[in-house]
Amino acid sequence: MKFHSTPLAGLSLIETTRVEDERGQFSRLFCEAECTTIRLGLHWSQINLSRTYDKGTVRGMHFQYPPATEAKLIRCLRGRVFDVAVDLRVESPTYLCWHGVELDEDGATQFFIPEGFAHGFQALTDDAQLLYLHTAAWNREQEGGLRHDDPAIAITWPLPVTRISTKDRQWPLVKESRFAGIQP
């Protein structure tokens, strides 16, 4: 596994090595010993699968407030997506900055998103599937979100947004809410 930093501290791309022969392919998706590069004692509590039917659909931007903050490891299993993380750490010099990467089923890249970030993605193909590993279980009472089109964040989505859930459309804009970021 190779670890690549991004412009946002703590946010990393993990490049996996694929072994291929006449039988097919094999890739290691996680190795606790190797992942000490990004986090000591990284432990996954929940694993989720997301399937998005239509190209252009946006899911997010989701996060958990303390004490339920969570890190995520994202991998695309089918199709292609534009995956985005927004820094919500109020003490960070990159507070409210975003970083996006393309993930696809043929790629060897995973996106590690630490605690204190919102996460979302846009499907770039029909029938996109993502595998999510979480360091904490989802907690309804600590759930938060940002609008995908919030001008305070100004995410540049690669495609016109064709579909978004009612819930995700109704998150308040940063300037209209009491959102103060996430304290470490």
Solvent accessible surface area in square Angstrom, and as a share of the most:
residue,aa,sasa,rsa
1,M,39,0.18
2,K,120,0.51
3,F,48,0.20
4,H,80,0.36
5,S,103,0.66
6,T,21,0.12
7,P,102,0.64
8,L,7,0.03
9,A,73,0.56
10,G,45,0.43
11,L,1,0.01
12,S,9,0.06
13,L,36,0.18
14,I,1,0.00
15,E,62,0.28
16,T,5,0.03
17,T,89,0.51
18,R,83,0.30
19,V,95,0.55
20,E,116,0.52
21,D,58,0.30
22,E,164,0.74
23,R,209,0.76
24,G,34,0.33
25,Q,108,0.48
26,F,143,0.59
27,S,32,0.21
28,R,116,0.42
29,L,61,0.30
30,F,57,0.24
31,C,26,0.15
32,E,93,0.42
33,A,75,0.58
34,E,50,0.22
35,C,0,0.00
36,T,62,0.36
37,T,97,0.57
38,I,38,0.19
39,R,71,0.26
40,L,144,0.72
41,G,53,0.51
42,L,6,0.03
43,H,128,0.57
44,W,33,0.12
45,S,63,0.41
46,Q,48,0.22
47,I,111,0.56
48,N,54,0.28
49,L,111,0.55
50,S,15,0.09
51,R,115,0.42
52,T,3,0.02
53,Y,148,0.56
54,D,49,0.26
55,K,104,0.44
56,G,1,0.01
57,T,12,0.07
58,V,1,0.01
59,R,96,0.35
60,G,0,0.00
61,M,0,0.00
62,H,61,0.27
63,F,7,0.03
64,Q,7,0.03
65,Y,77,0.29
66,P,60,0.38
67,P,128,0.80
68,A,12,0.09
69,T,35,0.20
70,E,19,0.08
71,A,0,0.00
72,K,16,0.07
73,L,2,0.01
74,I,0,0.00
75,R,26,0.10
76,C,4,0.02
77,L,79,0.39
78,R,105,0.38
79,G,13,0.12
80,R,87,0.32
81,V,0,0.00
82,F,26,0.11
83,D,0,0.00
84,V,0,0.00
85,A,0,0.00
86,V,0,0.00
87,D,0,0.00
88,L,0,0.00
89,R,51,0.19
90,V,51,0.29
91,E,130,0.58
92,S,18,0.11
93,P,139,0.87
94,T,31,0.18
95,Y,62,0.24
96,L,32,0.16
97,C,59,0.35
98,W,72,0.25
99,H,40,0.18
100,G,18,0.18
101,V,18,0.10
102,E,95,0.43
103,L,2,0.01
104,D,49,0.26
105,E,89,0.40
106,D,101,0.52
107,G,26,0.25
108,A,23,0.18
109,T,44,0.26
110,Q,2,0.01
111,F,0,0.00
112,F,2,0.01
113,I,3,0.01
114,P,10,0.06
115,E,54,0.24
116,G,6,0.05
117,F,11,0.04
118,A,0,0.00
119,H,4,0.02
120,G,2,0.02
121,F,2,0.01
122,Q,0,0.00
123,A,0,0.00
124,L,10,0.05
125,T,40,0.23
126,D,93,0.48
127,D,35,0.18
128,A,1,0.01
129,Q,24,0.11
130,L,1,0.00
131,L,35,0.18
132,Y,26,0.10
133,L,23,0.11
134,H,14,0.06
135,T,29,0.17
136,A,27,0.21
137,A,61,0.47
138,W,114,0.40
139,N,53,0.27
140,R,163,0.59
141,E,143,0.64
142,Q,43,0.19
143,E,40,0.18
144,G,2,0.02
145,G,8,0.08
146,L,3,0.02
147,R,60,0.22
148,H,18,0.08
149,D,73,0.38
150,D,2,0.01
151,P,95,0.60
152,A,53,0.41
153,I,10,0.05
154,A,64,0.50
155,I,18,0.09
156,T,98,0.57
157,W,33,0.12
158,P,66,0.41
159,L,50,0.25
160,P,108,0.68
161,V,54,0.31
162,T,95,0.55
163,R,141,0.51
164,I,16,0.08
165,S,58,0.37
166,T,76,0.44
167,K,98,0.41
168,D,6,0.03
169,R,117,0.43
170,Q,129,0.57
171,W,39,0.14
172,P,67,0.42
173,L,22,0.11
174,V,21,0.12
175,K,162,0.69
176,E,118,0.53
177,S,34,0.22
178,R,237,0.86
179,F,32,0.13
180,A,66,0.51
181,G,12,0.11
182,I,6,0.03
183,Q,103,0.46
184,P,139,0.87
